[in-house]
Amino acid sequence: MTVLSGPNPTQIVFDIGNVLIEWDPRHLYRTLFDDHDKMEWFLANVFTMDMNRECDRGLLFADAVEQVVARYPEWHEEIRAFDHRWAEMVPGAIEGTVELLAEIRRKKIPDHAITNLSHEKFALARQRFDFLNGFKLTIVSGEVQLLKPDAAIYHLFLEQAGLKAADCVFIDDTLANVTAAQSIGMHGIHFNNPYDLRTHLRRLGFDLEG
């Protein structure tokens, strides 16, 4: 989905996970569990997405792991893997989006990022994926202790970037995060794949190859 009303934006703001790099804990946990249902139970009940979000909010992974191990000591190896083997949850970049980002940078279109991600794991991702170092401004939830879709994280971005909401188009694979950006006046694109993303950006007036 995309907002087409009003003046065309001049700034592109990316989410990172599942827009520029793949992330899914199942990439790791399929190697630790032979039983799919048991794996899903573990992710729903032991080291949950709610706990992962607390790490995205700024909780250190080591502290999160020890909290969960205290409740489920019988799963200590699998729990600690969420921290020590985090990189295995990220099998690689989403190449089509990375190619589009490279074109955006060649054309000197300002690009930024707002990501829900642990500051610890973002540091690891930056070492592995150099394109994450090229944003004009990056807001990392774990550093600012705010999470999308809280409007405060978008307002913080605009304040630090010195931009108006209408200047920006925000791209995210989570619809609620896009809707929140739209609610404060940003254009929004719900990411499905790199090809549709290119089409939406061109419709918003960005000079990109067809």
C-alpha positions in Angstrom: 0.0 0.0 0.0 1.2 3.5 -0.7 0.1 7.1 -0.1 0.0 9.1 -3.3 -1.8 12.3 -2.1 0.0 15.6 -1.4 3.5 16.6 -2.5 5.9 13.9 -3.6 8.4 12.9 -0.9 12.1 13.5 -1.4 13.5 11.1 1.3 13.3 7.3 1.5 13.2 5.7 4.9 13.7 1.9 5.1 12.9 -0.7 7.7 15.8 -3.2 7.8 14.6 -6.7 8.9 12.7 -8.5 6.1 13.1 -5.5 3.8 16.9 -5.3 3.4 18.0 -8.4 5.3 16.2 -11.6 6.0 15.4 -12.5 9.6 13.5 -15.4 11.0 14.5 -17.4 14.2 13.2 -20.5 12.4 16.3 -20.5 10.2 18.3 -21.3 13.4 15.8 -23.4 15.3 15.1 -25.8 12.4 18.7 -27.0 13.0 18.0 -27.5 16.8 14.6 -29.2 16.6 13.6 -32.3 14.7 10.0 -31.7 15.5 8.3 -28.7 13.8 5.5 -28.5 16.4 8.0 -28.5 19.3 10.0 -25.7 17.6 6.9 -23.6 17.3 5.9 -24.3 20.9 9.4 -23.2 22.0 9.1 -19.9 20.0 5.6 -19.3 21.3 6.2 -20.1 24.9 9.9 -20.0 25.9 12.0 -17.5 24.1 9.1 -15.6 22.6 8.7 -12.7 20.2 7.6 -10.6 23.2 11.0 -11.2 24.8 12.7 -10.5 21.5 10.9 -7.2 21.3 12.2 -6.3 24.8 15.7 -6.8 23.4 14.7 -4.6 20.5 13.6 -2.0 23.1 17.1 -2.1 24.7 17.2 -5.1 27.1 20.6 -6.8 26.8 20.4 -10.2 25.2 22.5 -11.7 28.1 20.0 -10.4 30.6 17.0 -11.6 28.5 18.6 -15.1 28.2 19.2 -15.4 31.9 15.6 -14.3 32.7 14.2 -17.0 30.4 16.7 -19.7 31.5 15.6 -19.1 35.1 12.0 -20.0 34.1 12.9 -22.8 31.7 16.3 -24.3 32.8 15.6 -27.5 30.8 15.8 -25.4 27.6 19.0 -23.6 28.5 20.9 -24.6 25.4 18.1 -23.6 23.0 17.5 -20.3 24.9 21.2 -19.3 24.8 21.3 -20.0 21.1 18.9 -17.1 20.5 21.8 -14.9 21.6 25.0 -16.8 20.7 23.7 -18.1 17.3 21.6 -15.0 16.3 23.5 -14.6 13.0 22.0 -17.9 11.8 18.6 -16.3 11.9 19.8 -13.9 9.2 20.6 -16.1 6.2 21.4 -13.1 3.9 20.4 -9.9 2.3 17.3 -9.4 0.2 19.3 -8.8 -2.9 16.6 -7.1 -5.0 16.1 -4.4 -2.3 19.8 -4.0 -1.8 20.2 -3.4 -5.6 17.4 -0.8 -5.4 19.2 0.8 -2.5 22.4 1.0 -4.4 20.6 2.7 -7.3 19.0 5.2 -4.9 22.4 6.0 -3.6 23.9 6.3 -7.1 21.2 8.9 -7.9 21.9 10.7 -4.6 18.4 10.3 -3.3 18.6 10.7 0.5 18.0 7.4 2.3 17.6 6.6 6.0 16.5 3.8 8.3 14.2 3.2 11.3 14.6 -0.3 12.6 13.2 -2.4 15.5 16.5 -4.1 16.5 18.7 -4.7 19.4 21.6 -2.3 19.4 23.9 -5.3 20.0 22.7 -7.2 17.0 22.6 -4.1 14.8 26.3 -3.7 15.4 26.8 -7.3 14.2 24.6 -6.8 11.2 26.6 -3.6 10.2 29.8 -5.6 10.3 28.3 -8.2 8.0 26.3 -6.0 5.6 28.2 -2.9 4.6 25.2 -1.2 3.0 23.8 -0.7 6.5 26.5 1.8 7.1 25.5 4.2 4.3 22.2 5.7 5.6 22.1 9.4 6.2 20.4 8.7 9.6 19.6 5.4 11.3 17.2 5.2 14.3 17.7 1.9 16.1 15.0 1.0 18.6 17.5 -0.6 21.0 19.5 2.6 21.2 16.6 5.0 21.7 14.4 2.6 23.7 11.3 3.2 21.5 9.6 0.7 19.3 7.6 1.0 16.1 4.7 1.5 15.8 4.9 4.0 18.6 4.6 7.4 16.9 7.4 8.7 19.1 10.0 6.9 17.2 8.9 8.5 13.9 8.8 11.9 15.5 12.3 11.4 16.9 13.5 10.5 13.4 12.0 13.6 11.9 13.5 15.8 14.7 17.0 14.4 14.3 16.8 14.5 10.5 15.4 18.0 10.4 12.6 16.9 8.0 8.9 17.2 7.7 6.7 14.1 7.7 5.5 14.8 4.1 9.2 14.8 2.9 9.5 11.1 3.7 8.2 7.8 2.4 8.6 5.0 5.0 8.9 1.4 3.9 8.2 -1.6 6.2 7.1 -5.2 5.9 4.8 -4.8 9.0 1.6 -3.0 8.0 1.0 -1.6 11.5 4.4 0.2 11.3 3.4 1.7 7.9 0.0 2.8 9.2 1.7 4.5 12.2 4.0 6.4 9.9 1.1 7.5 7.8 -0.8 8.6 10.8 1.8 11.4 11.4 1.8 12.5 7.8 4.6 10.3 6.2 4.0 8.5 2.9 4.0 4.8 3.4 4.7 1.6 1.5 3.9 -1.8 2.8 6.8 -3.9 1.6 6.0 -7.2 -0.2 8.9 -7.6 -2.6 11.6 -5.4 -4.2 9.8 -5.3 -7.6 6.6 -3.8 -6.2 8.6 -1.5 -4.1 10.4 0.0 -7.1 7.0 0.5 -8.8 5.6 2.3 -5.8 8.7 4.6 -5.5 8.5 5.5 -9.1 4.8 6.4 -8.7 5.8 8.7 -5.9 8.0 10.6 -8.3 11.5 9.0 -7.6 13.7 8.8 -10.6 14.4 5.1 -10.7 14.8 2.7 -13.6 11.7 0.9 -14.6 
